């Protein structure tokens, strides 16, 4: 499955622009975060799972974690936090309002 994201935004003078990016991934789980704009995509390639987190309106993934498991991810869920988490690293700001769990591991 190729992940293709398209969005529209307004630039100076009201000109509409379409931004598009794609990545060739064997996506086995695609899980949106109901508490934010983030989407987690788990891929399965060469007998290893990897995680890609992105916002549909941004040209690059926010987070890429390769080789997170030697098992194929079957399901994932974002779980809300009781209160927003104070995250020290910009790399994990997407986990501020919720945390991501999969059948293989929990991500903060």
MDAnalysis code that builds the backbone (N, CA, C; Angstrom):
import MDAnalysis as mda
import numpy as np

u = mda.Universe.empty(324, n_residues=108, atom_resindex=np.repeat(np.arange(108), 3), trajectory=True)
u.add_TopologyAttr("name", ["N", "CA", "C"] * 108)
u.add_TopologyAttr("resid", np.arange(1, 109))
u.add_TopologyAttr("resname", ["UNK", "UNK", "UNK", "UNK", "UNK", "UNK", "UNK", "UNK", "UNK", "UNK", "UNK", "UNK", "UNK", "UNK", "UNK", "UNK", "UNK", "UNK", "UNK", "UNK", "UNK", "UNK", "UNK", "UNK", "UNK", "UNK", "UNK", "UNK", "UNK", "UNK", "UNK", "UNK", "UNK", "UNK", "UNK", "UNK", "UNK", "UNK", "UNK", "UNK", "UNK", "UNK", "UNK", "UNK", "UNK", "UNK", "UNK", "UNK", "UNK", "UNK", "UNK", "UNK", "UNK", "UNK", "UNK", "UNK", "UNK", "UNK", "UNK", "UNK", "UNK", "UNK", "UNK", "UNK", "UNK", "UNK", "UNK", "UNK", "UNK", "UNK", "UNK", "UNK", "UNK", "UNK", "UNK", "UNK", "UNK", "UNK", "UNK", "UNK", "UNK", "UNK", "UNK", "UNK", "UNK", "UNK", "UNK", "UNK", "UNK", "UNK", "UNK", "UNK", "UNK", "UNK", "UNK", "UNK", "UNK", "UNK", "UNK", "UNK", "UNK", "UNK", "UNK", "UNK", "UNK", "UNK", "UNK", "UNK"])
u.atoms.positions = np.array([
    [0.854, -1.174, 0.000],
    [0.000, 0.000, 0.000],
    [0.894, 1.228, 0.000],
    [0.644, 2.126, -0.909],
    [1.318, 3.412, -0.900],
    [0.491, 4.370, -0.078],
    [1.138, 5.140, 0.765],
    [0.437, 6.154, 1.535],
    [0.542, 7.443, 0.738],
    [-0.576, 8.000, 0.367],
    [-0.603, 9.235, -0.400],
    [-1.432, 10.248, 0.362],
    [-0.854, 11.380, 0.649],
    [-1.538, 12.409, 1.416],
    [-1.653, 13.653, 0.564],
    [-2.832, 14.210, 0.477],
    [-3.052, 15.429, -0.281],
    [-3.755, 16.433, 0.613],
    [-3.333, 17.688, 0.537],
    [-4.013, 18.719, 1.305],
    [-4.009, 20.008, 0.501],
    [-4.873, 20.912, 0.885],
    [-4.934, 22.223, 0.257],
    [-4.681, 23.276, 1.317],
    [-3.982, 24.325, 0.919],
    [-3.757, 25.437, 1.838],
    [-3.740, 26.733, 1.050],
    [-4.020, 27.815, 1.718],
    [-4.026, 29.126, 1.075],
    [-2.689, 29.808, 1.299],
    [-2.159, 30.378, 0.245],
    [-0.930, 31.132, 0.334],
    [-1.220, 32.601, 0.094],
    [-0.188, 33.406, 0.043],
    [-0.337, 34.843, -0.193],
    [-1.183, 35.099, -1.434],
    [-2.075, 36.027, -1.348],
    [-2.931, 36.377, -2.478],
    [-4.079, 35.427, -2.694],
    [-4.336, 34.526, -1.752],
    [-5.470, 33.619, -1.867],
    [-5.254, 32.481, -2.852],
    [-4.040, 32.238, -3.276],
    [-3.752, 31.163, -4.214],
    [-3.816, 29.816, -3.503],
    [-4.575, 28.883, -4.073],
    [-4.662, 27.560, -3.483],
    [-3.537, 26.686, -4.018],
    [-2.945, 25.923, -3.118],
    [-1.843, 25.047, -3.487],
    [-2.152, 23.652, -2.969],
    [-1.794, 22.655, -3.729],
    [-1.984, 21.285, -3.296],
    [-0.620, 20.685, -2.975],
    [-0.496, 20.124, -1.783],
    [0.744, 19.495, -1.343],
    [0.511, 17.992, -1.320],
    [1.488, 17.245, -1.795],
    [1.314, 15.810, -1.868],
    [2.634, 15.122, -1.554],
    [2.574, 14.062, -0.781],
    [3.753, 13.229, -0.569],
    [3.314, 11.777, -0.566],
    [4.234, 10.934, -0.907],
    [3.912, 9.513, -0.892],
    [5.113, 8.737, -0.394],
    [4.832, 7.583, 0.131],
    [5.883, 6.682, 0.607],
    [5.454, 5.266, 0.252],
    [6.369, 4.484, -0.216],
    [6.076, 3.102, -0.554],
    [6.238, 2.260, 0.706],
    [5.117, 1.946, 1.330],
    [5.107, 1.184, 2.572],
    [4.134, 0.016, 2.442],
    [4.450, -1.053, 3.069],
    [3.514, -2.157, 3.169],
    [2.726, -1.940, 4.463],
    [1.736, -1.065, 4.412],
    [0.980, -0.678, 5.609],
    [0.011, -1.800, 5.987],
    [0.119, -2.246, 7.246],
    [-0.764, -3.301, 7.739],
    [-1.786, -2.748, 8.730],
    [-1.479, -1.621, 9.387],
    [-2.413, -0.961, 10.299],
    [-2.297, 0.539, 10.075],
    [-3.439, 1.175, 9.880],
    [-3.511, 2.635, 9.754],
    [-4.486, 3.118, 10.823],
    [-3.962, 3.834, 11.836],
    [-4.773, 4.198, 13.006],
    [-4.770, 5.711, 13.226],
    [-5.911, 6.377, 13.003],
    [-5.985, 7.806, 13.322],
    [-6.132, 8.026, 14.829],
    [-5.577, 9.128, 15.299],
    [-5.733, 9.534, 16.695],
    [-6.988, 10.381, 16.791],
    [-8.035, 9.928, 17.491],
    [-9.270, 10.713, 17.574],
    [-9.122, 11.991, 18.408],
    [-7.967, 12.155, 19.085],
    [-7.753, 13.306, 19.951],
    [-6.823, 14.345, 19.332],
    [-6.368, 14.086, 18.106],
    [-5.495, 15.029, 17.406],
    [-5.600, 14.759, 15.901],
    [-4.761, 15.409, 15.138],
    [-4.735, 15.220, 13.686],
    [-3.773, 14.116, 13.254],
    [-3.136, 13.451, 14.180],
    [-2.095, 12.485, 13.852],
    [-2.663, 11.150, 13.390],
    [-1.912, 10.509, 12.510],
    [-2.258, 9.179, 12.023],
    [-1.011, 8.305, 12.154],
    [-1.176, 7.117, 12.711],
    [-0.080, 6.166, 12.842],
    [-0.233, 5.105, 11.759],
    [0.846, 4.863, 11.041],
    [0.864, 3.822, 10.019],
    [1.940, 2.812, 10.410],
    [1.543, 1.557, 10.569],
    [2.486, 0.491, 10.871],
    [2.730, -0.289, 9.587],
    [3.989, -0.463, 9.264],
    [4.331, -1.223, 8.059],
    [5.007, -2.532, 8.434],
    [4.964, -3.468, 7.505],
    [5.591, -4.778, 7.672],
    [6.466, -5.017, 6.451],
    [7.776, -5.051, 6.674],
    [8.705, -5.216, 5.565],
    [9.934, -5.963, 6.070],
    [10.363, -6.957, 5.341],
    [11.537, -7.756, 5.698],
    [11.423, -8.347, 7.109],
    [10.224, -8.823, 7.444],
    [9.947, -9.476, 8.730],
    [10.173, -8.562, 9.936],
    [9.938, -7.265, 9.740],
    [10.020, -6.297, 10.839],
    [8.937, -5.242, 10.666],
    [8.391, -4.790, 11.806],
    [7.393, -3.719, 11.801],
    [8.078, -2.381, 12.048],
    [7.563, -1.354, 11.384],
    [8.031, 0.015, 11.585],
    [6.821, 0.914, 11.772],
    [7.035, 2.055, 12.417],
    [5.970, 3.012, 12.705],
    [6.267, 4.331, 12.015],
    [5.254, 4.882, 11.356],
    [5.325, 6.193, 10.723],
    [4.141, 7.000, 11.232],
    [4.388, 8.161, 11.822],
    [3.322, 9.024, 12.316],
    [3.326, 10.283, 11.454],
    [2.155, 10.684, 10.992],
    [2.073, 11.856, 10.133],
    [0.778, 12.620, 10.369],
    [0.764, 13.868, 9.923],
    [-0.439, 14.669, 9.835],
    [-0.773, 14.760, 8.352],
    [-2.032, 14.602, 7.984],
    [-2.387, 14.643, 6.561],
    [-2.012, 15.958, 5.865],
    [-1.884, 17.039, 6.625],
    [-1.614, 18.336, 6.005],
    [-0.139, 18.730, 6.039],
    [0.758, 17.812, 6.426],
    [2.181, 18.135, 6.480],
    [2.956, 17.280, 5.487],
    [3.988, 17.848, 4.883],
    [4.689, 17.153, 3.802],
    [5.606, 16.018, 4.247],
    [5.960, 15.944, 5.527],
    [6.872, 14.899, 6.012],
    [6.287, 14.203, 7.238],
    [6.646, 12.943, 7.417],
    [6.212, 12.266, 8.654],
    [6.777, 12.979, 9.876],
    [6.011, 12.976, 10.949],
    [6.433, 13.599, 12.204],
    [7.406, 12.687, 12.942],
    [7.174, 11.398, 12.839],
    [7.996, 10.432, 13.562],
    [8.147, 9.171, 12.723],
    [9.360, 8.652, 12.679],
    [9.627, 7.365, 12.039],
    [10.413, 6.524, 13.034],
    [9.884, 5.366, 13.342],
    [10.593, 4.416, 14.210],
    [10.664, 3.090, 13.465],
    [11.840, 2.770, 13.027],
    [12.041, 1.540, 12.270],
    [12.364, 0.378, 13.204],
    [12.019, -0.808, 12.730],
    [12.347, -2.051, 13.435],
    [11.848, -2.048, 14.890],
    [10.575, -1.689, 15.069],
    [10.023, -1.650, 16.427],
    [9.670, -3.040, 16.945],
    [9.488, -3.985, 16.018],
    [9.119, -5.333, 16.435],
    [9.465, -6.319, 15.320],
    [9.784, -7.519, 15.723],
    [10.003, -8.586, 14.740],
    [8.693, -9.323, 14.454],
    [7.624, -8.860, 15.109],
    [6.303, -9.426, 14.873],
    [5.461, -8.437, 14.067],
    [4.551, -8.955, 13.283],
    [3.664, -8.121, 12.484],
    [2.611, -7.499, 13.394],
    [2.498, -6.189, 13.375],
    [1.487, -5.488, 14.183],
    [0.105, -5.815, 13.617],
    [-0.800, -6.213, 14.481],
    [-2.155, -6.583, 14.064],
    [-3.179, -5.489, 14.358],
    [-2.963, -4.745, 15.447],
    [-3.897, -3.668, 15.802],
    [-3.169, -2.623, 16.628],
    [-3.756, -1.438, 16.660],
    [-3.204, -0.333, 17.451],
    [-4.353, 0.571, 17.870],
    [-4.132, 1.312, 18.953],
    [-5.152, 2.244, 19.445],
    [-4.484, 3.404, 20.159],
    [-5.017, 4.585, 19.937],
    [-4.620, 5.754, 20.717],
    [-5.522, 5.809, 21.940],
    [-4.929, 5.989, 23.109],
    [-5.666, 6.041, 24.367],
    [-5.472, 7.432, 24.961],
    [-6.581, 8.104, 25.352],
    [-6.430, 9.472, 25.866],
    [-5.697, 9.498, 27.208],
    [-4.981, 10.555, 27.425],
    [-4.332, 10.783, 28.720],
    [-5.313, 11.545, 29.609],
    [-5.212, 11.368, 30.926],
    [-6.064, 12.105, 31.857],
    [-5.775, 13.600, 31.781],
    [-4.511, 13.939, 31.597],
    [-4.088, 15.338, 31.440],
    [-2.962, 15.352, 30.412],
    [-2.828, 16.445, 29.642],
    [-1.739, 16.508, 28.660],
    [-0.377, 16.258, 29.297],
    [0.398, 15.455, 28.651],
    [1.717, 15.072, 29.137],
    [2.741, 16.152, 28.817],
    [3.653, 16.358, 29.713],
    [4.762, 17.276, 29.475],
    [5.864, 16.465, 28.796],
    [6.033, 16.681, 27.509],
    [6.988, 15.919, 26.710],
    [8.243, 16.753, 26.516],
    [9.395, 16.202, 26.848],
    [10.650, 16.937, 26.752],
    [11.208, 17.023, 25.351],
    [10.920, 16.066, 24.501],
    [11.500, 16.019, 23.164],
    [10.459, 16.377, 22.109],
    [10.842, 17.221, 21.160],
    [9.935, 17.570, 20.060],
    [9.535, 16.345, 19.250],
    [10.385, 15.341, 19.244],
    [10.133, 14.124, 18.484],
    [8.859, 13.417, 18.945],
    [8.489, 13.604, 20.213],
    [7.336, 12.895, 20.762],
    [6.170, 13.806, 21.132],
    [6.120, 15.020, 20.622],
    [5.001, 15.920, 20.916],
    [3.659, 15.350, 20.456],
    [3.679, 14.487, 19.481],
    [2.446, 13.883, 18.990],
    [1.807, 12.977, 20.046],
    [2.550, 12.658, 21.105],
    [2.018, 11.825, 22.195],
    [1.538, 12.645, 23.388],
    [1.388, 13.936, 23.221],
    [1.033, 14.817, 24.333],
    [-0.370, 14.545, 24.884],
    [-1.344, 14.350, 24.015],
    [-2.736, 14.182, 24.460],
    [-3.175, 12.726, 24.593],
    [-2.448, 11.838, 23.954],
    [-2.803, 10.422, 24.022],
    [-1.533, 9.598, 23.867],
    [-1.635, 8.334, 24.216],
    [-0.499, 7.458, 23.967],
    [-0.947, 6.339, 23.048],
    [0.006, 5.781, 22.340],
    [-0.281, 4.784, 21.324],
    [0.101, 3.403, 21.840],
    [-0.826, 2.482, 21.717],
    [-0.586, 1.091, 22.084],
    [-0.771, 0.223, 20.844],
    [-0.005, -0.837, 20.777],
    [-0.221, -1.840, 19.745],
    [-0.196, -3.200, 20.411],
    [-0.465, -4.237, 19.658],
    [-0.430, -5.574, 20.236],
    [0.995, -5.999, 20.565],
    [1.967, -5.232, 20.100],
    [3.359, -5.574, 20.341],
    [4.017, -4.725, 21.432],
    [3.573, -3.463, 21.571],
    [4.225, -2.597, 22.556],
    [3.441, -1.305, 22.767],
    [3.803, -0.591, 23.816],
    [3.225, 0.708, 24.117],
    [4.268, 1.784, 23.791],
    [3.813, 2.872, 23.191],
    [4.693, 3.974, 22.822],
    [4.423, 5.136, 23.759],
    [5.118, 5.166, 24.861],
    [5.075, 6.234, 25.863],
    [3.699, 6.482, 26.378],
])
